[in-house]
Amino acid sequence: MNIGIFGGSFNPIHKGHLAIAKEAIKELNLDKLFFVPNFKSPFKTSIKYADPEHRVAMIDLVKPNKSEVSKFEINRKGISYTFETVDYFKQKFPDDNLYLIIGSDNLYKLHK
């Protein structure tokens, strides 16, 4: 299976997020795309977040076909790091192809 991991704060989810998700599903031939809202981003520590369950509910209302929400980072609480999330999905789906999908706002920060 081809699985996409789309992390972000989704605070709130918007048309840009949905466009990225739909394009990734199409271009990468994904069988499943997981939206992974973080509890708190290491890059956005000073902003006020909407309640995590509210952000999940917003994603659920608008998510495209072939996608679902993973509450992995929310359930962990605290700051979320991409490598930990990727490791979680590698363990959960050891025989599948995983694709990390990120917004352009985090593209150049990923090395941190």
CORTALIN-V494917 format. One record per pair of residues at least 4 apart in sequence whose ideal C-beta (glycine too) atoms are under 8 Angstrom apart, sorted by the first residue. I is the first residue (numbers start at 1). J is the second residue. D is the distance in whole Angstrom. If there is no record, write none. Layout:
i->I j->J d->D
i->I j->J d->D
This chain:
i->1 j->31 d->4
i->1 j->32 d->7
i->1 j->93 d->7
i->1 j->96 d->4
i->1 j->97 d->7
i->2 j->28 d->6
i->2 j->29 d->6
i->2 j->30 d->5
i->2 j->31 d->5
i->2 j->32 d->8
i->2 j->96 d->7
i->2 j->97 d->5
i->2 j->99 d->7
i->3 j->30 d->7
i->3 j->31 d->7
i->3 j->32 d->5
i->3 j->33 d->7
i->3 j->34 d->7
i->3 j->89 d->7
i->3 j->93 d->6
i->3 j->96 d->5
i->3 j->97 d->7
i->3 j->98 d->5
i->3 j->99 d->7
i->4 j->21 d->8
i->4 j->24 d->5
i->4 j->25 d->7
i->4 j->28 d->6
i->4 j->30 d->5
i->4 j->32 d->7
i->4 j->33 d->4
i->4 j->34 d->7
i->4 j->98 d->8
i->4 j->99 d->5
i->4 j->100 d->8
i->4 j->101 d->5
i->5 j->33 d->8
i->5 j->34 d->6
i->5 j->36 d->6
i->5 j->85 d->7
i->5 j->86 d->7
i->5 j->89 d->5
i->5 j->98 d->6
i->5 j->99 d->7
i->5 j->100 d->5
i->5 j->101 d->7
i->6 j->17 d->8
i->6 j->20 d->7
i->6 j->21 d->6
i->6 j->24 d->7
i->6 j->33 d->6
i->6 j->34 d->7
i->6 j->35 d->5
i->6 j->36 d->6
i->6 j->101 d->4
i->6 j->102 d->8
i->7 j->36 d->4
i->7 j->37 d->8
i->7 j->38 d->6
i->7 j->73 d->7
i->7 j->80 d->7
i->7 j->82 d->6
i->7 j->85 d->6
i->7 j->100 d->8
i->7 j->101 d->8
i->7 j->102 d->6
i->8 j->17 d->7
i->8 j->35 d->8
i->8 j->36 d->8
i->8 j->37 d->7
i->8 j->38 d->7
i->8 j->41 d->8
i->8 j->102 d->7
i->8 j->103 d->6
i->8 j->106 d->8
i->9 j->37 d->7
i->9 j->38 d->6
i->9 j->41 d->5
i->9 j->44 d->6
i->9 j->47 d->8
i->9 j->49 d->7
i->9 j->55 d->8
i->10 j->17 d->6
i->10 j->35 d->7
i->10 j->37 d->5
i->10 j->55 d->5
i->10 j->58 d->7
i->10 j->59 d->6
i->11 j->37 d->8
i->11 j->47 d->7
i->11 j->49 d->5
i->11 j->50 d->6
i->11 j->55 d->6
i->12 j->50 d->6
i->12 j->55 d->7
i->12 j->58 d->5
i->13 j->17 d->5
i->13 j->18 d->7
i->13 j->35 d->8
i->13 j->55 d->7
i->13 j->58 d->5
i->13 j->59 d->5
i->13 j->62 d->6
i->14 j->18 d->7
i->15 j->19 d->6
i->16 j->20 d->7
i->16 j->103 d->7
i->17 j->21 d->6
i->17 j->35 d->8
i->17 j->103 d->7
i->18 j->22 d->6
i->18 j->62 d->6
i->18 j->63 d->8
i->18 j->64 d->7
i->19 j->23 d->6
i->20 j->24 d->6
i->20 j->101 d->6
i->20 j->103 d->7
i->21 j->25 d->6
i->21 j->33 d->6
i->21 j->35 d->7
i->21 j->63 d->7
i->21 j->64 d->6
i->21 j->67 d->6
i->21 j->101 d->7
i->22 j->26 d->6
i->22 j->64 d->5
i->23 j->27 d->6
i->24 j->28 d->5
i->24 j->30 d->6
i->24 j->33 d->6
i->24 j->99 d->7
i->24 j->101 d->5
i->25 j->30 d->5
i->25 j->33 d->5
i->25 j->64 d->7
i->25 j->65 d->8
i->25 j->66 d->5
i->25 j->67 d->7
i->28 j->99 d->5
i->30 j->66 d->6
i->30 j->99 d->7
i->31 j->66 d->7
i->32 j->66 d->6
i->32 j->67 d->7
i->32 j->68 d->7
i->33 j->64 d->8
i->33 j->66 d->6
i->33 j->67 d->4
i->33 j->68 d->8
i->33 j->101 d->7
i->34 j->67 d->7
i->34 j->68 d->6
i->34 j->69 d->7
i->34 j->70 d->4
i->34 j->89 d->7
i->35 j->59 d->5
i->35 j->63 d->6
i->35 j->67 d->6
i->35 j->68 d->7
i->35 j->69 d->5
i->35 j->70 d->7
i->36 j->69 d->8
i->36 j->70 d->5
i->36 j->72 d->6
i->36 j->73 d->6
i->36 j->85 d->6
i->37 j->52 d->7
i->37 j->55 d->5
i->37 j->56 d->6
i->37 j->59 d->7
i->37 j->69 d->7
i->37 j->71 d->8
i->37 j->73 d->7
i->37 j->74 d->6
i->38 j->73 d->5
i->38 j->74 d->7
i->38 j->79 d->8
i->38 j->80 d->4
i->39 j->52 d->6
i->39 j->73 d->5
i->39 j->74 d->5
i->39 j->76 d->6
i->39 j->77 d->5
i->39 j->78 d->6
i->39 j->79 d->8
i->39 j->80 d->6
i->40 j->44 d->8
i->40 j->45 d->7
i->40 j->49 d->7
i->40 j->78 d->6
i->40 j->79 d->5
i->40 j->80 d->7
i->41 j->45 d->7
i->41 j->79 d->7
i->41 j->80 d->7
i->42 j->79 d->5
i->42 j->80 d->7
i->42 j->81 d->7
i->42 j->112 d->7
i->43 j->106 d->7
i->43 j->109 d->5
i->43 j->112 d->8
i->45 j->79 d->7
i->49 j->55 d->8
i->50 j->54 d->5
i->50 j->55 d->5
i->50 j->58 d->8
i->51 j->55 d->7
i->52 j->56 d->6
i->52 j->71 d->8
i->52 j->74 d->4
i->53 j->57 d->6
i->53 j->74 d->8
i->54 j->58 d->7
i->55 j->59 d->7
i->56 j->60 d->6
i->56 j->69 d->5
i->56 j->71 d->6
i->56 j->74 d->7
i->57 j->61 d->7
i->58 j->62 d->7
i->59 j->63 d->5
i->59 j->69 d->5
i->60 j->69 d->6
i->63 j->67 d->5
i->63 j->68 d->7
i->63 j->69 d->7
i->71 j->75 d->5
i->72 j->76 d->7
i->72 j->85 d->6
i->72 j->88 d->6
i->73 j->80 d->4
i->73 j->85 d->6
i->76 j->80 d->7
i->76 j->84 d->8
i->80 j->84 d->7
i->80 j->85 d->7
i->81 j->85 d->7
i->82 j->86 d->6
i->82 j->100 d->7
i->82 j->102 d->8
i->82 j->110 d->7
i->83 j->87 d->6
i->84 j->88 d->6
i->85 j->89 d->7
i->86 j->90 d->6
i->86 j->98 d->7
i->86 j->100 d->6
i->87 j->91 d->6
i->88 j->92 d->6
i->89 j->93 d->6
i->89 j->98 d->6
i->90 j->94 d->7
i->90 j->98 d->6
i->93 j->98 d->7
i->102 j->106 d->5
i->102 j->107 d->6
i->102 j->110 d->7
i->103 j->107 d->7
i->105 j->109 d->8
i->106 j->110 d->6
